Amino acid sequence: MTAAPSGAFHTLHARHNLCPRDARNLDNPLVYSELCALAKEGSAETKDRSASALWSLSTDHQGNKDTIAKLGGIDPLVGLLV
């Protein structure tokens, strides 16, 4: 998988016409699924941007935290820390 240089948001928009910054898409599990995949398999910049987006989406929102965990998003995030 090759991500565009502009990172995770561009990839989501290009593949699925979704933007996590658009509140209408925040209930779409595809946003979280793609961000989790990009945090694991994208370029270094895409991993960083995906992790940042996942952090923002999960801050103070237990439901989003649960969704990210169920989609396997924790391991890639921890991997970026070490």
N, C-alpha and C positions, 0 to 999 in steps of 0.2 A: 504494500500500500504506500503510495506516495502522496504526501500532503502538500498543498500549495504553500509557498513561502509565507503567505500572510497568516497561516496558522489554522487553528481549530475552527474558528467561526467561519472562515472562508470555506473550509472543507464541508462543514455542515450545510452551508448555504448552497454550495455547488452540487453536492450530492442529493440533497433532499429539499432544497428551498426552505430550510429551517434556520432560524437564528435564535440562539439561546437568550439573546438580549431582548427578544420580542416576547412579552408576557403571555401572548396567546400560545406560544410553543412550550411553555414550561411544564404543561401537563402531558406532553408527548414523551413517552418513554424512549423514543428513538433518539431524542436529544441526549439523554443520559447514556444510552448504549453507545452512541457514536463517540461521545467525549471519553468514556471509559476505554474504548478501543484505541482512540487516538493517543491517550495518555500512555498506552502500552506500546503501540506500534508506530507512532509517528516520528517525524524528525525531532531533533532536540528542541527546536523552537516550538513545534506543535505540541510536544509533550508538556512543555512548560505552560503554554497557553491553555491547553486542555485541563491541566491540573489547577490552574488559576480559575478557570470557569467552574470546575467541579467544586472548588473551595467556596466560590461565591454562591453557587446554587445550594450548597449544603449548610452554609452558615445560618444558624438559628432556624433551621427547618428540618425537623426530625424525619418527616416523610421523604424528603429528598435524600437525606443521609441513608435511610433504609434502602431506597431504590438504588443508589450508587453502590452500596455494599452488596445487594443481591445481584447486581450486574458485574461483580468482580472488580469494581473500581478501586478498592482499597490497596491491593497489592501493587498496582502500578504507581499509585501515589506514594506509598512507602518506599518503593524502589527509587523514586526520584529524590528522596531525602538522603539516601545512603550512597 
